Amino acid sequence: MNEWLQRVAREIGCEEELSDEDAEALLKIARIAAHTSDDRRTAPLLTYLVGRARGNRPLTEILDEVQRASSS
């Protein structure tokens, strides 16, 4: 995770480290939302909802679910 993102995360009370794999999964989820919905504003909204619904599931698993839901 880059330094800016770490600093802002700490400032808002998030101590979790974002791995490169998780960052890639989130970026792919955001990309799917922006391109599939034809509304770029859905990207941050979906990534927020993913964070709320994640629990202990790996983001790569959620990415697979988003891909399936988007191709329906």
N, C-alpha and C positions, 0 to 999 in steps of 0.2 A: 504494500500500500504506500502511496507516495506521502511525502512529509506534510503537505498541505492538508490532505484528507485525514491523516492521523491527528493533526492538530485540531481541526474542526470537530472531528469525532470526539476527541477528549473533551473539548469545550462544551459539547452538548450532552456529555455524560455517558458516552459509549466507549467502553474499554476494549471492546472486541477488535481483534486484528482481522483484517480482510485479506485472505490469501489470494494469490494470483489466480488460482483456479476459480474461487468464488467471484472475484472481480470480473473475470471473463464470462462466467455464467450470467451474472447480473447485466453486463453490457449486452450480451446476446438476447436476454429477455427484453431489455429495453428496445433493442433494435427490432425484434419481432413485433412488439407493441406498436412502435412508430410506423413500421412499414405495412403491417397487416391491417391495422385499423384505419389507415390513411389519415391519422390524426396524431401528430408528434406529441401532443400533450398527454397521450395515454401512457407514454414511456415512464415518466416519473411516477405517475399514479399506479401503474402496475407494479413497479419495483417497490413502492411503498406497501401495497397489498401483499406482495410476496414476503416482505419482511414481517408483516403482521401475522401471516399464516404459516410461516416457515417451521416454527417449532425447532426440533432437532434434525429435520430432514436435510440432506445435502442439497445445495443449490443446483447441482447437476441433475438431480432427480426432478426438481421443480421445473428446470429448463425443459426437460423431456415432456413434462405435462403441459407446459405452455405451448411447446411445438405441436403436440397432438391436438390441443384445443384450437389452435390457430389454423390448423389445416382442415378442420371440419367444415 
